[in-house]
Amino acid sequence: MEESERLVSADAEGAEEQVIEAALRPKKLDDFVGQERVREQLSLVLRGALRRGRTPDHVLLSGGPGLGKTTLAMIIAAELGQPLRISSGPAIERAGDLAAVLSTLAEGEVLFLDEIHRLARPAEEMLYMAMEDFRVDVVVGKGPGATAIPLDIAPFTLVGATTRAGMLPGPLRDRFGFVAHMDFYEPAELEVIVRRSARLLDVEITDDGAAEVAGRSRGTPRIANRLLRRVRDYAEVRADGVITRELAKAALRLYEVDERGLDRLDRAVLESLMRKFGGGPVGLSTLAVSVGEEPETVEVVAEPFLVRQGLLARTPRGRIATPAAWAHLGIAQPAASPMAGTLFEVDDGADRPE
């Protein structure tokens, strides 16, 4: 199963979903739900800069997909009353591409670089000077006759977003004046988001219906909004259009999203681990073959959420189902299970040979 095919994928699935997301995004910092510490700190950074009449420090936002990094970048530009220029690390393949973007920025403009950890090395080195001195060196010519021409650029604010902060080089990270990590959302926060999105979509939803959708959203607003739209479809076609708890349960049962947010792939991984391998330990490749998926799909798509939920553990000997996984799927845990009342050593994430 491809990540883009999963209803509970945290990645934006295409142009249509991006358009819908844009319509649901809050436009002001005060309207942004959740991430209270980040909001408070960012508010101080922006207001302080506005009072001084200076461009704010560069901002780095890290965290999983779907948590609101792009939304915050748009809010930063709106709060400053400045245009927002959007690009991404993979789109900037050469230093010249970055120079072309930077040289056209107006004073105070906000540049948003998504997936900044994937920036090409030559462009990354150019960005160091641009962030610090608001200057870039444009190389003209090739070989021994090449000449570097210094080019001043207007003061700007860079907002970088990354899902893998550990992959950012130290020199780049140090040039950001404000670094914020975005956490997964609490169900109560997601309920507020679901009710707000329902109003914008002109969908009638009860409080317990919103709670049901929020509880299955894996702590991610993007998933909450996607589930809301699918439940809306069910409510309009098979009911009177009002989303209640029972209707949300029936709709999400149809879409194979259970009460903890697990979908078909998540449950297949756990069931295979428990029924075929007695709860483990089992190597990643063997586990992937048993569910008919590529090892990378299991490791990148399914495992992070299962580990975060305490349903699966990665140990030096392989993957192991936790007692919570046996209880969640209602499967009796064998007495000989490796985690039946015993302690285990959690792996640091590195895979060992099977």
BELWONOR-V336449 format. One record per residue. N is the residue number from 1. RES is the residue in one letter. PHI is phi in radians with two decimals (none if undefined). BURIAL is 1 if it has 24 or more other C-alpha atoms within 12 Angstrom, else 0. D_CENTER is the distance of its C-alpha to the mean C-alpha in Angstrom with 2 decimals. Layout:
n=[N | N]
res=[RES | RES]
phi=[PHI | PHI]
burial=[BURIAL | BURIAL]
d_center=[D_CENTER | D_CENTER]
This chain:
n=[1 | 2 | 3 | 4 | 5 | 6 | 7 | 8 | 9 | 10 | 11 | 12 | 13 | 14 | 15 | 16 | 17 | 18 | 19 | 20 | 21 | 22 | 23 | 24 | 25 | 26 | 27 | 28 | 29 | 30 | 31 | 32 | 33 | 34 | 35 | 36 | 37 | 38 | 39 | 40 | 41 | 42 | 43 | 44 | 45 | 46 | 47 | 48 | 49 | 50 | 51 | 52 | 53 | 54 | 55 | 56 | 57 | 58 | 59 | 60 | 61 | 62 | 63 | 64 | 65 | 66 | 67 | 68 | 69 | 70 | 71 | 72 | 73 | 74 | 75 | 76 | 77 | 78 | 79 | 80 | 81 | 82 | 83 | 84 | 85 | 86 | 87 | 88 | 89 | 90 | 91 | 92 | 93 | 94 | 95 | 96 | 97 | 98 | 99 | 100 | 101 | 102 | 103 | 104 | 105 | 106 | 107 | 108 | 109 | 110 | 111 | 112 | 113 | 114 | 115 | 116 | 117 | 118 | 119 | 120 | 121 | 122 | 123 | 124 | 125 | 126 | 127 | 128 | 129 | 130 | 131 | 132 | 133 | 134 | 135 | 136 | 137 | 138 | 139 | 140 | 141 | 142 | 143 | 144 | 145 | 146 | 147 | 148 | 149 | 150 | 151 | 152 | 153 | 154 | 155 | 156 | 157 | 158 | 159 | 160 | 161 | 162 | 163 | 164 | 165 | 166 | 167 | 168 | 169 | 170 | 171 | 172 | 173 | 174 | 175 | 176 | 177 | 178 | 179 | 180 | 181 | 182 | 183 | 184 | 185 | 186 | 187 | 188 | 189 | 190 | 191 | 192 | 193 | 194 | 195 | 196 | 197 | 198 | 199 | 200 | 201 | 202 | 203 | 204 | 205 | 206 | 207 | 208 | 209 | 210 | 211 | 212 | 213 | 214 | 215 | 216 | 217 | 218 | 219 | 220 | 221 | 222 | 223 | 224 | 225 | 226 | 227 | 228 | 229 | 230 | 231 | 232 | 233 | 234 | 235 | 236 | 237 | 238 | 239 | 240 | 241 | 242 | 243 | 244 | 245 | 246 | 247 | 248 | 249 | 250 | 251 | 252 | 253 | 254 | 255 | 256 | 257 | 258 | 259 | 260 | 261 | 262 | 263 | 264 | 265 | 266 | 267 | 268 | 269 | 270 | 271 | 272 | 273 | 274 | 275 | 276 | 277 | 278 | 279 | 280 | 281 | 282 | 283 | 284 | 285 | 286 | 287 | 288 | 289 | 290 | 291 | 292 | 293 | 294 | 295 | 296 | 297 | 298 | 299 | 300 | 301 | 302 | 303 | 304 | 305 | 306 | 307 | 308 | 309 | 310 | 311 | 312 | 313 | 314 | 315 | 316 | 317 | 318 | 319 | 320 | 321 | 322 | 323 | 324 | 325 | 326 | 327 | 328 | 329 | 330 | 331 | 332 | 333 | 334 | 335 | 336 | 337 | 338 | 339 | 340 | 341 | 342 | 343 | 344 | 345 | 346 | 347 | 348 | 349 | 350 | 351 | 352 | 353 | 354]
res=[M | E | E | S | E | R | L | V | S | A | D | A | E | G | A | E | E | Q | V | I | E | A | A | L | R | P | K | K | L | D | D | F | V | G | Q | E | R | V | R | E | Q | L | S | L | V | L | R | G | A | L | R | R | G | R | T | P | D | H | V | L | L | S | G | G | P | G | L | G | K | T | T | L | A | M | I | I | A | A | E | L | G | Q | P | L | R | I | S | S | G | P | A | I | E | R | A | G | D | L | A | A | V | L | S | T | L | A | E | G | E | V | L | F | L | D | E | I | H | R | L | A | R | P | A | E | E | M | L | Y | M | A | M | E | D | F | R | V | D | V | V | V | G | K | G | P | G | A | T | A | I | P | L | D | I | A | P | F | T | L | V | G | A | T | T | R | A | G | M | L | P | G | P | L | R | D | R | F | G | F | V | A | H | M | D | F | Y | E | P | A | E | L | E | V | I | V | R | R | S | A | R | L | L | D | V | E | I | T | D | D | G | A | A | E | V | A | G | R | S | R | G | T | P | R | I | A | N | R | L | L | R | R | V | R | D | Y | A | E | V | R | A | D | G | V | I | T | R | E | L | A | K | A | A | L | R | L | Y | E | V | D | E | R | G | L | D | R | L | D | R | A | V | L | E | S | L | M | R | K | F | G | G | G | P | V | G | L | S | T | L | A | V | S | V | G | E | E | P | E | T | V | E | V | V | A | E | P | F | L | V | R | Q | G | L | L | A | R | T | P | R | G | R | I | A | T | P | A | A | W | A | H | L | G | I | A | Q | P | A | A | S | P | M | A | G | T | L | F | E | V | D | D | G | A | D | R | P | E]
phi=[none | -1.28 | -1.01 | -1.19 | -1.52 | -1.55 | -1.12 | -1.71 | -1.20 | -1.51 | -1.52 | -1.20 | -1.53 | 2.98 | -1.08 | -1.11 | -1.16 | -1.11 | -1.14 | -1.14 | -1.03 | -1.04 | -1.23 | -1.62 | -1.24 | -1.19 | -1.82 | -2.23 | -1.11 | -1.17 | -1.58 | -1.32 | -1.61 | 1.46 | 0.92 | -1.02 | -1.13 | -1.10 | -1.07 | -1.14 | -1.14 | -1.16 | -1.06 | -1.13 | -1.07 | -1.24 | -1.19 | -1.09 | -1.16 | -1.12 | -1.14 | -1.44 | 1.23 | -2.09 | -1.25 | -1.18 | -1.05 | -1.17 | -2.10 | -2.02 | -1.99 | -2.12 | 2.59 | -1.14 | -1.14 | 1.48 | -1.65 | 1.98 | -1.16 | -1.14 | -1.06 | -1.13 | -1.07 | -1.15 | -1.16 | -1.01 | -1.10 | -1.15 | -1.13 | -1.48 | 1.19 | -2.14 | -1.19 | -2.06 | -1.79 | -1.99 | -2.60 | -2.56 | -0.98 | -1.09 | -1.34 | -1.79 | -1.56 | -2.32 | -1.06 | -1.10 | -1.09 | -1.19 | -1.04 | -1.13 | -1.24 | -1.14 | -1.22 | -1.78 | -1.28 | -1.47 | -1.06 | 1.48 | -1.14 | -1.81 | -1.88 | -1.83 | -1.97 | -1.38 | 0.86 | -1.13 | -1.20 | -1.74 | -1.17 | -1.11 | -1.02 | -1.04 | -1.19 | -1.08 | -1.17 | -1.16 | -1.13 | -0.94 | -1.17 | -1.11 | -1.21 | -1.56 | -1.98 | 0.88 | -2.66 | -2.30 | -1.81 | -1.67 | -1.53 | -1.95 | 1.58 | -2.31 | 1.19 | -1.07 | -1.53 | -1.18 | -2.24 | -1.66 | -1.84 | -1.22 | -2.28 | -1.32 | -2.14 | -1.19 | -0.97 | -2.46 | -2.01 | -1.64 | -1.96 | -1.78 | -2.21 | -2.57 | -1.64 | -2.38 | -1.06 | -1.16 | -1.55 | -1.34 | -1.11 | -0.95 | -1.03 | -1.29 | -1.07 | -1.17 | -1.49 | -1.56 | -1.35 | -2.37 | -2.08 | -2.27 | -1.84 | -1.70 | -1.57 | -1.19 | -1.52 | -1.40 | -0.94 | -1.10 | -1.19 | -1.18 | -1.05 | -1.08 | -1.12 | -1.10 | -1.14 | -1.13 | -1.12 | -1.08 | -1.10 | -1.18 | -1.55 | 1.03 | -1.99 | -1.52 | -2.43 | -1.45 | -1.09 | -1.26 | -1.17 | -1.12 | -1.13 | -1.14 | -1.13 | -1.09 | -1.18 | -1.86 | -1.71 | 0.98 | 1.22 | -2.24 | -1.01 | -1.06 | -1.19 | -1.04 | -1.18 | -1.20 | -1.10 | -1.04 | -1.17 | -1.23 | -1.18 | -1.02 | -1.01 | -1.09 | -1.14 | -1.30 | -1.54 | -1.93 | -2.53 | -1.65 | 1.63 | -1.62 | -1.60 | -1.89 | -1.07 | -1.13 | -1.17 | -1.08 | -1.08 | -1.13 | -1.14 | -1.31 | -1.14 | -1.10 | -1.50 | 1.10 | -1.95 | -1.49 | -1.16 | -1.81 | 1.58 | -1.33 | -1.94 | -1.02 | -1.13 | -1.01 | -1.20 | -1.10 | -1.10 | -1.18 | -1.12 | -1.13 | -1.06 | -1.50 | -1.39 | -1.61 | -2.18 | 1.09 | 1.67 | 1.65 | -1.32 | -2.51 | -1.22 | -1.05 | -1.09 | -1.09 | -1.11 | -1.13 | -1.09 | -1.16 | -1.88 | 1.24 | -2.19 | -1.30 | -0.95 | -1.12 | -1.11 | -1.14 | -1.23 | -1.61 | -1.58 | -1.64 | -1.05 | -0.96 | -1.23 | -1.12 | -1.17 | -1.11 | -1.45 | 1.28 | -1.74 | -2.50 | -2.16 | -1.80 | -2.06 | -1.00 | -1.65 | 2.41 | -1.45 | -2.32 | -1.39 | -1.48 | -0.98 | -1.11 | -1.19 | -1.04 | -1.18 | -1.13 | -1.54 | 1.20 | -1.84 | -1.17 | -1.46 | -1.10 | -1.07 | -1.52 | -1.03 | -1.07 | -1.99 | -1.37 | 1.31 | -2.06 | -1.46 | -2.44 | -1.74 | -1.41 | -1.32 | -1.50 | 1.93 | -1.34 | -1.52 | -1.79 | -1.05 | -1.33]
burial=[0 | 0 | 1 | 0 | 0 | 1 | 1 | 1 | 1 | 1 | 1 | 1 | 1 | 0 | 0 | 0 | 0 | 0 | 0 | 0 | 1 | 0 | 0 | 1 | 1 | 1 | 0 | 0 | 1 | 0 | 0 | 1 | 1 | 1 | 1 | 0 | 0 | 1 | 1 | 0 | 0 | 1 | 1 | 0 | 1 | 1 | 0 | 0 | 0 | 0 | 0 | 0 | 0 | 0 | 1 | 1 | 1 | 1 | 1 | 1 | 1 | 1 | 1 | 1 | 1 | 1 | 1 | 1 | 1 | 1 | 1 | 1 | 1 | 1 | 1 | 1 | 1 | 0 | 1 | 1 | 0 | 1 | 0 | 1 | 1 | 1 | 1 | 1 | 1 | 0 | 0 | 1 | 0 | 0 | 1 | 1 | 1 | 1 | 1 | 0 | 1 | 1 | 1 | 0 | 1 | 0 | 1 | 1 | 1 | 1 | 1 | 1 | 1 | 1 | 1 | 1 | 1 | 1 | 1 | 1 | 0 | 1 | 1 | 1 | 1 | 1 | 1 | 1 | 1 | 1 | 1 | 1 | 0 | 1 | 0 | 1 | 1 | 1 | 0 | 0 | 0 | 0 | 0 | 0 | 0 | 0 | 0 | 0 | 0 | 0 | 0 | 1 | 1 | 1 | 1 | 1 | 1 | 1 | 1 | 1 | 1 | 1 | 1 | 0 | 1 | 0 | 0 | 1 | 0 | 0 | 0 | 1 | 1 | 0 | 1 | 1 | 1 | 1 | 1 | 1 | 1 | 1 | 1 | 1 | 1 | 1 | 1 | 1 | 1 | 1 | 1 | 1 | 1 | 1 | 1 | 1 | 1 | 1 | 0 | 0 | 0 | 0 | 1 | 1 | 1 | 1 | 1 | 1 | 1 | 1 | 1 | 1 | 1 | 1 | 1 | 1 | 1 | 1 | 1 | 1 | 1 | 1 | 1 | 1 | 1 | 1 | 1 | 1 | 1 | 1 | 1 | 1 | 1 | 1 | 1 | 0 | 0 | 0 | 0 | 0 | 0 | 1 | 1 | 1 | 1 | 1 | 1 | 1 | 1 | 1 | 1 | 1 | 1 | 0 | 1 | 1 | 1 | 1 | 1 | 1 | 1 | 1 | 1 | 1 | 1 | 1 | 1 | 1 | 1 | 1 | 1 | 1 | 1 | 1 | 1 | 0 | 1 | 1 | 1 | 1 | 1 | 1 | 1 | 1 | 1 | 1 | 1 | 1 | 0 | 1 | 1 | 0 | 1 | 0 | 0 | 0 | 1 | 1 | 1 | 0 | 1 | 1 | 1 | 1 | 1 | 1 | 1 | 0 | 1 | 0 | 1 | 1 | 1 | 1 | 1 | 0 | 1 | 1 | 1 | 1 | 1 | 1 | 1 | 1 | 1 | 1 | 0 | 1 | 1 | 0 | 0 | 0 | 1 | 0 | 0 | 0 | 1 | 1 | 1 | 0 | 0 | 0 | 0 | 0 | 0 | 0 | 0 | 0 | 0 | 0 | 0 | 0 | 0 | 0]
d_center=[19.23 | 16.84 | 13.10 | 13.73 | 16.50 | 14.71 | 14.61 | 11.93 | 9.59 | 6.02 | 6.95 | 9.53 | 12.81 | 15.28 | 17.31 | 18.39 | 15.07 | 14.13 | 17.53 | 17.09 | 13.82 | 15.83 | 18.61 | 16.71 | 15.09 | 17.14 | 19.29 | 20.33 | 19.04 | 21.32 | 19.74 | 16.16 | 15.69 | 14.47 | 13.58 | 17.37 | 17.97 | 15.64 | 17.26 | 20.69 | 20.40 | 19.07 | 21.85 | 24.40 | 23.31 | 23.59 | 26.76 | 28.41 | 27.94 | 29.30 | 32.29 | 33.09 | 32.70 | 30.51 | 27.15 | 24.48 | 23.18 | 20.31 | 16.89 | 14.04 | 10.63 | 8.52 | 5.71 | 2.80 | 1.15 | 4.02 | 5.13 | 7.64 | 7.87 | 9.90 | 11.74 | 12.80 | 14.03 | 16.07 | 17.36 | 18.46 | 20.48 | 21.91 | 22.95 | 24.67 | 26.26 | 25.23 | 23.98 | 20.49 | 20.41 | 17.23 | 16.89 | 14.75 | 15.68 | 16.72 | 18.82 | 20.87 | 22.98 | 25.94 | 26.96 | 28.93 | 25.92 | 24.50 | 28.03 | 28.38 | 25.34 | 26.34 | 29.97 | 29.40 | 27.43 | 29.51 | 30.05 | 27.31 | 24.87 | 21.11 | 19.45 | 15.69 | 14.61 | 11.15 | 10.55 | 13.53 | 13.89 | 15.22 | 17.95 | 21.41 | 23.65 | 26.37 | 24.04 | 22.39 | 25.94 | 26.88 | 23.95 | 25.36 | 28.56 | 27.07 | 24.95 | 27.90 | 31.00 | 29.88 | 31.72 | 31.21 | 33.80 | 34.32 | 36.21 | 39.02 | 40.89 | 40.62 | 42.30 | 44.87 | 45.29 | 41.66 | 41.39 | 38.51 | 38.77 | 37.02 | 35.31 | 34.45 | 31.40 | 30.87 | 28.97 | 25.36 | 22.11 | 19.25 | 15.68 | 13.54 | 9.76 | 8.54 | 6.21 | 9.78 | 11.94 | 14.74 | 15.35 | 16.27 | 20.10 | 21.77 | 23.73 | 20.76 | 18.91 | 22.29 | 22.73 | 20.06 | 21.94 | 19.07 | 16.10 | 13.63 | 11.08 | 8.89 | 9.52 | 8.95 | 11.45 | 15.02 | 16.69 | 18.99 | 16.37 | 14.88 | 18.55 | 19.07 | 16.23 | 17.69 | 21.17 | 20.37 | 18.81 | 21.85 | 24.17 | 22.74 | 23.00 | 26.46 | 25.81 | 27.88 | 26.11 | 27.62 | 26.15 | 26.19 | 24.62 | 21.66 | 21.50 | 21.58 | 18.65 | 16.57 | 17.62 | 16.30 | 12.79 | 11.19 | 10.33 | 7.77 | 9.54 | 8.67 | 10.18 | 12.86 | 13.94 | 14.17 | 16.22 | 18.27 | 19.28 | 20.38 | 22.29 | 23.83 | 25.15 | 26.69 | 28.21 | 29.77 | 31.19 | 32.32 | 32.92 | 33.81 | 30.39 | 29.79 | 26.82 | 28.13 | 26.93 | 29.14 | 28.11 | 24.35 | 25.24 | 27.31 | 24.79 | 21.94 | 24.61 | 25.40 | 21.83 | 21.82 | 19.13 | 20.84 | 20.98 | 18.33 | 15.82 | 17.03 | 17.86 | 20.61 | 19.07 | 18.10 | 21.62 | 23.27 | 22.03 | 23.29 | 26.48 | 27.36 | 26.88 | 29.13 | 31.68 | 32.22 | 31.77 | 32.78 | 29.47 | 29.38 | 29.16 | 28.37 | 26.92 | 23.69 | 25.70 | 28.10 | 25.48 | 23.75 | 27.18 | 28.06 | 25.30 | 25.85 | 22.54 | 21.83 | 21.12 | 17.95 | 16.66 | 17.54 | 16.23 | 12.78 | 12.20 | 14.28 | 15.04 | 12.01 | 12.04 | 15.84 | 16.25 | 14.22 | 16.47 | 19.49 | 20.59 | 20.71 | 21.74 | 21.85 | 25.28 | 27.53 | 29.32 | 26.45 | 24.23 | 25.70 | 25.23 | 25.38 | 27.85 | 25.12 | 24.31 | 28.03 | 28.35 | 25.40 | 26.79 | 30.34 | 31.67 | 34.40 | 33.54 | 36.38 | 38.28 | 37.78 | 33.97 | 32.68 | 30.88 | 33.66 | 34.50 | 33.87 | 31.68 | 29.40 | 28.04 | 24.27 | 23.32 | 21.31 | 19.27 | 21.91 | 23.54 | 27.29 | 29.78 | 30.74]
